[in-house]
Structure formats: C-alpha cells, structure tokens
Amino acid sequence: MGILAVSAFLILLFLLSTGNRGFIRQFRAWHNRTKLRKEIEILRGVCMDLEEEKKKLEDPEVIERIAREKFGMARKNEKVYRVVPEDDK
C-alpha cells in the first residue's frame, strides 16, 4: 500500500510539474512577468527624460548652445577657436 501511495504521489507530482500549466512553466512565466515589469518602469523613466529633453529643444537658446558646442557653429562675424591637443610623440 505504501509503495502504491508513493508511486501515485510521484506520478501526480510529475503530471502537475510538466505541461503547459505545470509548476515549472508557471514559475518561469511569473519570473518573466516580473522582469518585464521592471523593464517597463525603466523605459517609462527613459520616455519621461526624452519628453523633457524634447521640451528643452523648443527653446532657441538651448538650440543655439547645442549648435555652438556640438557643431562649432558661430554667429555672423564671430570667430570660433578650437584647441587641438598635441600628439604624444
């Protein structure tokens, strides 16, 4: 009787832990869902940062500063000096 009960328990445990609705798949799905929720929160933060940057780019002063710093642009009759580091020889 004891061997039969243990065998039945092991068979039931095997059936519950495998298949589409098994414990292993359920745990993986839960873990994946948790990971995806964290990723969504990170992406929401990135999206908010990008929205703030987009609003800043509507300001002409910010556009001018970026044009000067990144692209070396200058106003009319203005000279731009670039410092070039010496090569180590």
LOMAR-226286 format. One record per atom (N, C-alpha, C): residue number from 1; residue in three letters; atom name; x, y negated, z negated. Coordinates in pm, 1 decimal, padded with zeros to 6 digits. Example, Ala and Ser with C-alpha at 12.3 -4.5 7.8 and 13.67 -1.06 7.14 Angstrom:
<atoms>
<atom i="1" aa="ala" at="N" u="01319.0" v="00569.0" w="-00780.0"/>
<atom i="1" aa="ala" at="CA" u="01230.0" v="00450.0" w="-00780.0"/>
<atom i="1" aa="ala" at="C" u="01320.0" v="00330.0" w="-00780.0"/>
<atom i="2" aa="ser" at="N" u="01285.0" v="00225.0" w="-00708.0"/>
<atom i="2" aa="ser" at="CA" u="01367.0" v="00106.0" w="-00714.0"/>
<atom i="2" aa="ser" at="C" u="01290.0" v="-00003.0" w="-00787.0"/>
</atoms>
This chain:
<atoms>
<atom i="1" aa="met" at="N" u="00082.0" v="00119.0" w="00000.0"/>
<atom i="1" aa="met" at="CA" u="00000.0" v="00000.0" w="00000.0"/>
<atom i="1" aa="met" at="C" u="00086.5" v="-00125.5" w="00000.0"/>
<atom i="2" aa="gly" at="N" u="00195.5" v="-00123.2" w="-00076.3"/>
<atom i="2" aa="gly" at="CA" u="00285.0" v="-00238.3" w="-00086.6"/>
<atom i="2" aa="gly" at="C" u="00353.0" v="-00269.8" w="00045.7"/>
<atom i="3" aa="ile" at="N" u="00397.4" v="-00165.0" w="00115.7"/>
<atom i="3" aa="ile" at="CA" u="00464.2" v="-00183.8" w="00244.6"/>
<atom i="3" aa="ile" at="C" u="00366.1" v="-00239.6" w="00347.1"/>
<atom i="4" aa="leu" at="N" u="00243.6" v="-00193.5" w="00340.8"/>
<atom i="4" aa="leu" at="CA" u="00140.7" v="-00241.3" w="00433.0"/>
<atom i="4" aa="leu" at="C" u="00110.5" v="-00389.7" w="00408.8"/>
<atom i="5" aa="ala" at="N" u="00103.0" v="-00430.0" w="00282.6"/>
<atom i="5" aa="ala" at="CA" u="00074.7" v="-00570.0" w="00248.8"/>
<atom i="5" aa="ala" at="C" u="00190.7" v="-00659.5" w="00292.7"/>
<atom i="6" aa="val" at="N" u="00313.2" v="-00616.2" w="00268.7"/>
<atom i="6" aa="val" at="CA" u="00431.2" v="-00693.8" w="00309.1"/>
<atom i="6" aa="val" at="C" u="00437.0" v="-00702.3" w="00461.2"/>
<atom i="7" aa="ser" at="N" u="00409.9" v="-00593.5" w="00528.8"/>
<atom i="7" aa="ser" at="CA" u="00410.5" v="-00593.2" w="00675.6"/>
<atom i="7" aa="ser" at="C" u="00304.0" v="-00687.8" w="00729.8"/>
<atom i="8" aa="ala" at="N" u="00184.5" v="-00682.5" w="00672.7"/>
<atom i="8" aa="ala" at="CA" u="00075.9" v="-00771.1" w="00716.4"/>
<atom i="8" aa="ala" at="C" u="00113.0" v="-00916.9" w="00691.6"/>
<atom i="9" aa="phe" at="N" u="00173.4" v="-00942.9" w="00576.6"/>
<atom i="9" aa="phe" at="CA" u="00216.1" v="-01079.8" w="00544.1"/>
<atom i="9" aa="phe" at="C" u="00321.7" v="-01128.8" w="00642.8"/>
<atom i="10" aa="leu" at="N" u="00418.1" v="-01045.5" w="00675.3"/>
<atom i="10" aa="leu" at="CA" u="00522.7" v="-01083.4" w="00769.6"/>
<atom i="10" aa="leu" at="C" u="00466.3" v="-01106.3" w="00909.9"/>
<atom i="11" aa="ile" at="N" u="00373.7" v="-01020.9" w="00950.5"/>
<atom i="11" aa="ile" at="CA" u="00310.5" v="-01038.7" w="01082.3"/>
<atom i="11" aa="ile" at="C" u="00230.7" v="-01169.2" w="01084.9"/>
<atom i="12" aa="leu" at="N" u="00154.7" v="-01196.5" w="00979.4"/>
<atom i="12" aa="leu" at="CA" u="00076.5" v="-01319.8" w="00970.4"/>
<atom i="12" aa="leu" at="C" u="00169.4" v="-01441.6" w="00970.5"/>
<atom i="13" aa="leu" at="N" u="00277.2" v="-01435.1" w="00896.2"/>
<atom i="13" aa="leu" at="CA" u="00375.0" v="-01544.7" w="00892.2"/>
<atom i="13" aa="leu" at="C" u="00436.1" v="-01567.3" w="01029.8"/>
<atom i="14" aa="phe" at="N" u="00467.9" v="-01459.6" w="01099.0"/>
<atom i="14" aa="phe" at="CA" u="00524.3" v="-01470.6" w="01233.8"/>
<atom i="14" aa="phe" at="C" u="00424.8" v="-01537.1" w="01328.7"/>
<atom i="15" aa="leu" at="N" u="00299.4" v="-01493.8" w="01323.1"/>
<atom i="15" aa="leu" at="CA" u="00197.1" v="-01549.1" w="01412.3"/>
<atom i="15" aa="leu" at="C" u="00170.7" v="-01696.8" w="01382.8"/>
<atom i="16" aa="leu" at="N" u="00173.4" v="-01734.8" w="01255.9"/>
<atom i="16" aa="leu" at="CA" u="00149.4" v="-01874.6" w="01220.3"/>
<atom i="16" aa="leu" at="C" u="00267.5" v="-01965.6" w="01254.7"/>
<atom i="17" aa="ser" at="N" u="00386.2" v="-01909.0" w="01257.6"/>
<atom i="17" aa="ser" at="CA" u="00503.4" v="-01993.3" w="01281.8"/>
<atom i="17" aa="ser" at="C" u="00539.7" v="-02004.0" w="01429.6"/>
<atom i="18" aa="thr" at="N" u="00477.4" v="-01926.2" w="01515.2"/>
<atom i="18" aa="thr" at="CA" u="00507.4" v="-01932.6" w="01658.1"/>
<atom i="18" aa="thr" at="C" u="00383.5" v="-01978.9" w="01733.5"/>
<atom i="19" aa="gly" at="N" u="00401.6" v="-02007.6" w="01859.7"/>
<atom i="19" aa="gly" at="CA" u="00289.4" v="-02050.5" w="01942.5"/>
<atom i="19" aa="gly" at="C" u="00275.6" v="-02201.7" w="01945.3"/>
<atom i="20" aa="asn" at="N" u="00170.2" v="-02246.9" w="02011.2"/>
<atom i="20" aa="asn" at="CA" u="00150.1" v="-02390.5" w="02029.4"/>
<atom i="20" aa="asn" at="C" u="00118.0" v="-02464.7" w="01900.4"/>
<atom i="21" aa="arg" at="N" u="00054.3" v="-02397.6" w="01807.7"/>
<atom i="21" aa="arg" at="CA" u="00015.6" v="-02462.3" w="01682.6"/>
<atom i="21" aa="arg" at="C" u="00094.4" v="-02408.4" w="01562.6"/>
<atom i="22" aa="gly" at="N" u="00207.2" v="-02350.5" w="01587.3"/>
<atom i="22" aa="gly" at="CA" u="00286.7" v="-02293.1" w="01479.9"/>
<atom i="22" aa="gly" at="C" u="00353.8" v="-02398.2" w="01394.7"/>
<atom i="23" aa="phe" at="N" u="00403.0" v="-02355.8" w="01278.5"/>
<atom i="23" aa="phe" at="CA" u="00469.5" v="-02446.1" w="01184.9"/>
<atom i="23" aa="phe" at="C" u="00588.2" v="-02516.2" w="01248.5"/>
<atom i="24" aa="ile" at="N" u="00665.1" v="-02441.3" w="01323.7"/>
<atom i="24" aa="ile" at="CA" u="00787.3" v="-02497.6" w="01382.6"/>
<atom i="24" aa="ile" at="C" u="00752.5" v="-02609.3" w="01480.1"/>
<atom i="25" aa="arg" at="N" u="00655.0" v="-02585.5" w="01566.5"/>
<atom i="25" aa="arg" at="CA" u="00614.5" v="-02690.3" w="01662.6"/>
<atom i="25" aa="arg" at="C" u="00552.1" v="-02809.3" w="01591.5"/>
<atom i="26" aa="gln" at="N" u="00473.2" v="-02783.1" w="01490.2"/>
<atom i="26" aa="gln" at="CA" u="00411.4" v="-02891.9" w="01415.3"/>
<atom i="26" aa="gln" at="C" u="00518.6" v="-02978.8" w="01347.7"/>
<atom i="27" aa="phe" at="N" u="00620.0" v="-02915.3" w="01290.5"/>
<atom i="27" aa="phe" at="CA" u="00726.9" v="-02990.5" w="01226.0"/>
<atom i="27" aa="phe" at="C" u="00804.5" v="-03072.5" w="01328.2"/>
<atom i="28" aa="arg" at="N" u="00834.2" v="-03014.0" w="01443.4"/>
<atom i="28" aa="arg" at="CA" u="00905.3" v="-03087.8" w="01548.6"/>
<atom i="28" aa="arg" at="C" u="00822.7" v="-03206.5" w="01597.4"/>
<atom i="29" aa="ala" at="N" u="00693.0" v="-03185.7" w="01613.4"/>
<atom i="29" aa="ala" at="CA" u="00605.3" v="-03294.3" w="01658.6"/>
<atom i="29" aa="ala" at="C" u="00601.1" v="-03406.3" w="01554.1"/>
<atom i="30" aa="trp" at="N" u="00592.7" v="-03370.4" w="01427.5"/>
<atom i="30" aa="trp" at="CA" u="00592.5" v="-03470.4" w="01319.9"/>
<atom i="30" aa="trp" at="C" u="00723.8" v="-03548.0" w="01318.8"/>
<atom i="31" aa="his" at="N" u="00834.1" v="-03476.6" w="01331.8"/>
<atom i="31" aa="his" at="CA" u="00966.1" v="-03539.6" w="01331.4"/>
<atom i="31" aa="his" at="C" u="00980.3" v="-03632.5" w="01452.6"/>
<atom i="32" aa="asn" at="N" u="00936.1" v="-03587.5" w="01568.3"/>
<atom i="32" aa="asn" at="CA" u="00942.6" v="-03668.7" w="01689.7"/>
<atom i="32" aa="asn" at="C" u="00855.6" v="-03793.3" w="01675.9"/>
<atom i="33" aa="arg" at="N" u="00738.5" v="-03778.2" w="01618.9"/>
<atom i="33" aa="arg" at="CA" u="00648.3" v="-03891.7" w="01597.4"/>
<atom i="33" aa="arg" at="C" u="00710.5" v="-03994.7" w="01504.3"/>
<atom i="34" aa="thr" at="N" u="00774.1" v="-03949.6" w="01399.1"/>
<atom i="34" aa="thr" at="CA" u="00840.9" v="-04040.9" w="01305.9"/>
<atom i="34" aa="thr" at="C" u="00952.5" v="-04116.7" w="01376.3"/>
<atom i="35" aa="lys" at="N" u="01030.0" v="-04046.4" w="01456.6"/>
<atom i="35" aa="lys" at="CA" u="01139.5" v="-04109.5" w="01530.3"/>
<atom i="35" aa="lys" at="C" u="01085.9" v="-04212.5" w="01629.9"/>
<atom i="36" aa="leu" at="N" u="00977.5" v="-04179.1" w="01698.2"/>
<atom i="36" aa="leu" at="CA" u="00918.4" v="-04271.0" w="01794.5"/>
<atom i="36" aa="leu" at="C" u="00859.4" v="-04394.7" w="01727.5"/>
<atom i="37" aa="arg" at="N" u="00802.6" v="-04378.1" w="01609.8"/>
<atom i="37" aa="arg" at="CA" u="00750.0" v="-04494.3" w="01536.4"/>
<atom i="37" aa="arg" at="C" u="00861.7" v="-04590.4" w="01498.1"/>
<atom i="38" aa="lys" at="N" u="00974.8" v="-04536.4" w="01454.8"/>
<atom i="38" aa="lys" at="CA" u="01090.0" v="-04621.6" w="01421.9"/>
<atom i="38" aa="lys" at="C" u="01139.1" v="-04694.8" w="01545.7"/>
<atom i="39" aa="glu" at="N" u="01144.4" v="-04624.4" w="01657.2"/>
<atom i="39" aa="glu" at="CA" u="01189.2" v="-04685.6" w="01782.3"/>
<atom i="39" aa="glu" at="C" u="01092.7" v="-04796.1" w="01826.9"/>
<atom i="40" aa="ile" at="N" u="00963.6" v="-04774.8" w="01806.7"/>
<atom i="40" aa="ile" at="CA" u="00863.8" v="-04876.3" w="01841.2"/>
<atom i="40" aa="ile" at="C" u="00886.1" v="-05001.9" w="01757.9"/>
<atom i="41" aa="glu" at="N" u="00912.3" v="-04985.4" w="01629.3"/>
<atom i="41" aa="glu" at="CA" u="00936.7" v="-05100.8" w="01543.1"/>
<atom i="41" aa="glu" at="C" u="01060.7" v="-05178.2" w="01588.4"/>
<atom i="42" aa="ile" at="N" u="01165.1" v="-05106.4" w="01625.9"/>
<atom i="42" aa="ile" at="CA" u="01287.0" v="-05172.1" w="01674.7"/>
<atom i="42" aa="ile" at="C" u="01256.7" v="-05248.6" w="01802.8"/>
<atom i="43" aa="leu" at="N" u="01184.2" v="-05185.9" w="01893.5"/>
<atom i="43" aa="leu" at="CA" u="01151.1" v="-05251.0" w="02020.4"/>
<atom i="43" aa="leu" at="C" u="01059.2" v="-05370.9" w="02000.9"/>
<atom i="44" aa="arg" at="N" u="00971.1" v="-05366.0" w="01902.8"/>
<atom i="44" aa="arg" at="CA" u="00887.5" v="-05482.4" w="01872.3"/>
<atom i="44" aa="arg" at="C" u="00973.5" v="-05598.8" w="01825.2"/>
<atom i="45" aa="gly" at="N" u="01074.1" v="-05569.1" w="01743.6"/>
<atom i="45" aa="gly" at="CA" u="01166.6" v="-05674.1" w="01699.1"/>
<atom i="45" aa="gly" at="C" u="01243.1" v="-05734.3" w="01815.5"/>
<atom i="46" aa="val" at="N" u="01289.3" v="-05648.9" w="01905.5"/>
<atom i="46" aa="val" at="CA" u="01361.4" v="-05696.6" w="02024.4"/>
<atom i="46" aa="val" at="C" u="01269.6" v="-05783.2" w="02109.8"/>
<atom i="47" aa="cys" at="N" u="01145.8" v="-05741.0" w="02123.5"/>
<atom i="47" aa="cys" at="CA" u="01047.9" v="-05816.5" w="02202.7"/>
<atom i="47" aa="cys" at="C" u="01024.2" v="-05954.1" w="02141.2"/>
<atom i="48" aa="met" at="N" u="01011.6" v="-05961.0" w="02010.3"/>
<atom i="48" aa="met" at="CA" u="00992.5" v="-06089.2" w="01942.9"/>
<atom i="48" aa="met" at="C" u="01113.1" v="-06180.1" w="01963.2"/>
<atom i="49" aa="asp" at="N" u="01234.3" v="-06123.5" w="01954.7"/>
<atom i="49" aa="asp" at="CA" u="01355.4" v="-06201.9" w="01978.1"/>
<atom i="49" aa="asp" at="C" u="01358.6" v="-06256.7" w="02119.9"/>
<atom i="50" aa="leu" at="N" u="01319.1" v="-06174.9" w="02215.5"/>
<atom i="50" aa="leu" at="CA" u="01317.3" v="-06219.1" w="02355.1"/>
<atom i="50" aa="leu" at="C" u="01212.1" v="-06327.3" w="02378.4"/>
<atom i="51" aa="glu" at="N" u="01099.0" v="-06316.7" w="02311.0"/>
<atom i="51" aa="glu" at="CA" u="00996.0" v="-06420.4" w="02323.4"/>
<atom i="51" aa="glu" at="C" u="01047.4" v="-06553.9" w="02269.1"/>
<atom i="52" aa="glu" at="N" u="01119.4" v="-06549.6" w="02156.8"/>
<atom i="52" aa="glu" at="CA" u="01177.4" v="-06671.5" w="02100.3"/>
<atom i="52" aa="glu" at="C" u="01279.6" v="-06731.3" w="02195.9"/>
<atom i="53" aa="glu" at="N" u="01363.7" v="-06647.3" w="02253.4"/>
<atom i="53" aa="glu" at="CA" u="01463.7" v="-06694.7" w="02349.0"/>
<atom i="53" aa="glu" at="C" u="01395.8" v="-06754.8" w="02472.2"/>
<atom i="54" aa="lys" at="N" u="01287.6" v="-06693.4" w="02515.0"/>
<atom i="54" aa="lys" at="CA" u="01212.9" v="-06744.9" w="02630.6"/>
<atom i="54" aa="lys" at="C" u="01159.1" v="-06885.0" w="02601.4"/>
<atom i="55" aa="lys" at="N" u="01106.3" v="-06905.2" w="02480.7"/>
<atom i="55" aa="lys" at="CA" u="01055.6" v="-07036.9" w="02443.1"/>
<atom i="55" aa="lys" at="C" u="01168.7" v="-07140.4" w="02440.3"/>
<atom i="56" aa="lys" at="N" u="01286.2" v="-07099.6" w="02393.2"/>
<atom i="56" aa="lys" at="CA" u="01400.5" v="-07191.3" w="02387.8"/>
<atom i="56" aa="lys" at="C" u="01444.1" v="-07231.6" w="02528.3"/>
<atom i="57" aa="leu" at="N" u="01431.1" v="-07141.0" w="02623.1"/>
<atom i="57" aa="leu" at="CA" u="01474.9" v="-07170.0" w="02759.6"/>
<atom i="57" aa="leu" at="C" u="01383.2" v="-07269.4" w="02831.3"/>
<atom i="58" aa="glu" at="N" u="01274.4" v="-07306.1" w="02770.7"/>
<atom i="58" aa="glu" at="CA" u="01188.4" v="-07408.6" w="02828.6"/>
<atom i="58" aa="glu" at="C" u="01238.6" v="-07548.9" w="02795.1"/>
<atom i="59" aa="asp" at="N" u="01331.2" v="-07559.3" w="02699.7"/>
<atom i="59" aa="asp" at="CA" u="01386.7" v="-07687.9" w="02658.6"/>
<atom i="59" aa="asp" at="C" u="01501.0" v="-07726.5" w="02753.2"/>
<atom i="60" aa="pro" at="N" u="01495.3" v="-07844.1" w="02816.8"/>
<atom i="60" aa="pro" at="CA" u="01600.6" v="-07886.4" w="02910.6"/>
<atom i="60" aa="pro" at="C" u="01739.4" v="-07897.8" w="02846.6"/>
<atom i="61" aa="glu" at="N" u="01745.2" v="-07934.2" w="02719.8"/>
<atom i="61" aa="glu" at="CA" u="01874.8" v="-07945.0" w="02651.9"/>
<atom i="61" aa="glu" at="C" u="01941.8" v="-07808.5" w="02639.1"/>
<atom i="62" aa="val" at="N" u="01863.6" v="-07707.0" w="02609.9"/>
<atom i="62" aa="val" at="CA" u="01917.5" v="-07571.6" w="02598.1"/>
<atom i="62" aa="val" at="C" u="01966.1" v="-07524.0" w="02734.7"/>
<atom i="63" aa="ile" at="N" u="01888.4" v="-07551.7" w="02838.7"/>
<atom i="63" aa="ile" at="CA" u="01928.6" v="-07512.2" w="02974.1"/>
<atom i="63" aa="ile" at="C" u="02060.2" v="-07579.6" w="03011.8"/>
<atom i="64" aa="glu" at="N" u="02072.3" v="-07708.0" w="02978.7"/>
<atom i="64" aa="glu" at="CA" u="02196.1" v="-07780.9" w="03009.9"/>
<atom i="64" aa="glu" at="C" u="02315.0" v="-07723.0" w="02933.3"/>
<atom i="65" aa="arg" at="N" u="02295.6" v="-07692.8" w="02805.3"/>
<atom i="65" aa="arg" at="CA" u="02404.5" v="-07635.7" w="02724.8"/>
<atom i="65" aa="arg" at="C" u="02451.1" v="-07502.0" w="02782.4"/>
<atom i="66" aa="ile" at="N" u="02356.6" v="-07417.7" w="02820.8"/>
<atom i="66" aa="ile" at="CA" u="02392.1" v="-07287.7" w="02878.9"/>
<atom i="66" aa="ile" at="C" u="02465.0" v="-07306.8" w="03011.2"/>
<atom i="67" aa="ala" at="N" u="02416.5" v="-07400.4" w="03093.2"/>
<atom i="67" aa="ala" at="CA" u="02482.2" v="-07425.7" w="03221.5"/>
<atom i="67" aa="ala" at="C" u="02624.9" v="-07472.9" w="03201.2"/>
<atom i="68" aa="arg" at="N" u="02648.3" v="-07554.5" w="03100.1"/>
<atom i="68" aa="arg" at="CA" u="02783.7" v="-07604.7" w="03072.7"/>
<atom i="68" aa="arg" at="C" u="02874.3" v="-07493.8" w="03017.6"/>
<atom i="69" aa="glu" at="N" u="02823.2" v="-07418.6" w="02918.5"/>
<atom i="69" aa="glu" at="CA" u="02906.0" v="-07318.7" w="02850.9"/>
<atom i="69" aa="glu" at="C" u="02933.2" v="-07196.6" w="02937.8"/>
<atom i="70" aa="lys" at="N" u="02831.5" v="-07142.5" w="02998.1"/>
<atom i="70" aa="lys" at="CA" u="02849.0" v="-07016.7" w="03071.3"/>
<atom i="70" aa="lys" at="C" u="02898.5" v="-07035.3" w="03213.5"/>
<atom i="71" aa="phe" at="N" u="02855.1" v="-07142.0" w="03277.5"/>
<atom i="71" aa="phe" at="CA" u="02884.1" v="-07155.6" w="03419.5"/>
<atom i="71" aa="phe" at="C" u="02978.4" v="-07270.8" w="03452.1"/>
<atom i="72" aa="gly" at="N" u="03024.0" v="-07343.6" w="03348.5"/>
<atom i="72" aa="gly" at="CA" u="03120.4" v="-07450.8" w="03369.9"/>
<atom i="72" aa="gly" at="C" u="03066.2" v="-07565.0" w="03453.3"/>
<atom i="73" aa="met" at="N" u="02937.8" v="-07586.3" w="03450.9"/>
<atom i="73" aa="met" at="CA" u="02877.4" v="-07692.8" w="03530.0"/>
<atom i="73" aa="met" at="C" u="02896.5" v="-07826.5" w="03459.1"/>
<atom i="74" aa="ala" at="N" u="02891.2" v="-07934.9" w="03537.4"/>
<atom i="74" aa="ala" at="CA" u="02909.6" v="-08068.1" w="03482.4"/>
<atom i="74" aa="ala" at="C" u="02810.7" v="-08163.0" w="03547.4"/>
<atom i="75" aa="arg" at="N" u="02792.6" v="-08274.6" w="03479.5"/>
<atom i="75" aa="arg" at="CA" u="02708.4" v="-08379.4" w="03536.4"/>
<atom i="75" aa="arg" at="C" u="02784.5" v="-08450.3" w="03647.4"/>
<atom i="76" aa="lys" at="N" u="02714.9" v="-08532.6" w="03720.3"/>
<atom i="76" aa="lys" at="CA" u="02776.2" v="-08610.0" w="03828.1"/>
<atom i="76" aa="lys" at="C" u="02881.8" v="-08703.0" w="03767.9"/>
<atom i="77" aa="asn" at="N" u="03000.2" v="-08708.5" w="03833.6"/>
<atom i="77" aa="asn" at="CA" u="03113.7" v="-08792.2" w="03790.6"/>
<atom i="77" aa="asn" at="C" u="03172.2" v="-08748.0" w="03656.5"/>
<atom i="78" aa="glu" at="N" u="03154.4" v="-08623.6" w="03620.4"/>
<atom i="78" aa="glu" at="CA" u="03209.9" v="-08569.9" w="03496.7"/>
<atom i="78" aa="glu" at="C" u="03310.4" v="-08461.0" w="03532.9"/>
<atom i="79" aa="lys" at="N" u="03424.0" v="-08457.7" w="03462.2"/>
<atom i="79" aa="lys" at="CA" u="03527.0" v="-08357.9" w="03490.0"/>
<atom i="79" aa="lys" at="C" u="03520.7" v="-08246.8" w="03385.8"/>
<atom i="80" aa="val" at="N" u="03545.8" v="-08126.3" w="03434.5"/>
<atom i="80" aa="val" at="CA" u="03546.6" v="-08009.4" w="03346.4"/>
<atom i="80" aa="val" at="C" u="03689.2" v="-07958.4" w="03337.8"/>
<atom i="81" aa="tyr" at="N" u="03739.2" v="-07942.7" w="03216.4"/>
<atom i="81" aa="tyr" at="CA" u="03873.5" v="-07889.6" w="03195.5"/>
<atom i="81" aa="tyr" at="C" u="03859.9" v="-07749.7" w="03136.0"/>
<atom i="82" aa="arg" at="N" u="03934.4" v="-07658.4" w="03193.9"/>
<atom i="82" aa="arg" at="CA" u="03935.3" v="-07520.6" w="03143.0"/>
<atom i="82" aa="arg" at="C" u="04073.2" v="-07489.6" w="03090.5"/>
<atom i="83" aa="val" at="N" u="04078.9" v="-07430.4" w="02974.8"/>
<atom i="83" aa="val" at="CA" u="04205.9" v="-07388.9" w="02915.3"/>
<atom i="83" aa="val" at="C" u="04228.7" v="-07243.5" w="02954.0"/>
<atom i="84" aa="val" at="N" u="04338.7" v="-07222.1" w="03024.3"/>
<atom i="84" aa="val" at="CA" u="04373.6" v="-07087.1" w="03068.2"/>
<atom i="84" aa="val" at="C" u="04487.5" v="-07037.6" w="02980.8"/>
<atom i="85" aa="pro" at="N" u="04468.3" v="-06924.9" w="02910.9"/>
<atom i="85" aa="pro" at="CA" u="04574.8" v="-06874.4" w="02824.6"/>
<atom i="85" aa="pro" at="C" u="04693.0" v="-06824.2" w="02908.0"/>
<atom i="86" aa="glu" at="N" u="04812.3" v="-06842.1" w="02849.9"/>
<atom i="86" aa="glu" at="CA" u="04933.1" v="-06791.5" w="02917.4"/>
<atom i="86" aa="glu" at="C" u="04936.0" v="-06640.5" w="02911.0"/>
<atom i="87" aa="asp" at="N" u="04987.4" v="-06580.4" w="03018.0"/>
<atom i="87" aa="asp" at="CA" u="05003.8" v="-06434.9" w="03019.0"/>
<atom i="87" aa="asp" at="C" u="05123.9" v="-06399.2" w="02932.9"/>
<atom i="88" aa="asp" at="N" u="05112.0" v="-06294.0" w="02855.5"/>
<atom i="88" aa="asp" at="CA" u="05224.7" v="-06245.7" w="02775.3"/>
<atom i="88" aa="asp" at="C" u="05320.8" v="-06171.3" w="02864.6"/>
<atom i="89" aa="lys" at="N" u="05442.0" v="-06225.3" w="02877.4"/>
<atom i="89" aa="lys" at="CA" u="05541.7" v="-06160.9" w="02961.7"/>
<atom i="89" aa="lys" at="C" u="05659.4" v="-06115.1" w="02882.0"/>
</atoms>
